């Protein structure tokens, strides 16, 4: 792609020899145009790919090969950028989903203080329902949205909201799923599993 684009850019200079002037658009049509044309003919669906390919070849047919080649180069560049951005977004979503814990430390539903922490049993986070009581220790990620029933801590939300400073939470406050509990234990009542 880079070589074809470079050859095309060189051909844009005011050369006197017609071969040098036409080698750029020819290269672009060979590298980008004909594969797009073959794909268009094999899987004909009226979309932006069909329209761009048709416009590029129509430009060449009416004697404006440089304009058609420019269209193909810009379209190939936009597809490459779109793929790059899509891969980055996919990687970010995967990283975020890996930060969601699969288990939670569930406490009896009548637990009202951290003194009952030794009664915690590990359950799948997907099995939690509203009203369950869970324990979140320092260094753990909050598995579900919940209201603090006991304890104080700092939670980090930078990977979720972009807020760089930790947020203090204490009794009565809400804690978002995915928050990183930094320095204290929290007893939470599940609000939204």
Order of alpha helices (4+ residues) and beta strands (2+ residues): alpha-alpha-alpha-alpha-alpha-beta-beta-beta-beta-beta-alpha-beta-beta-beta-beta
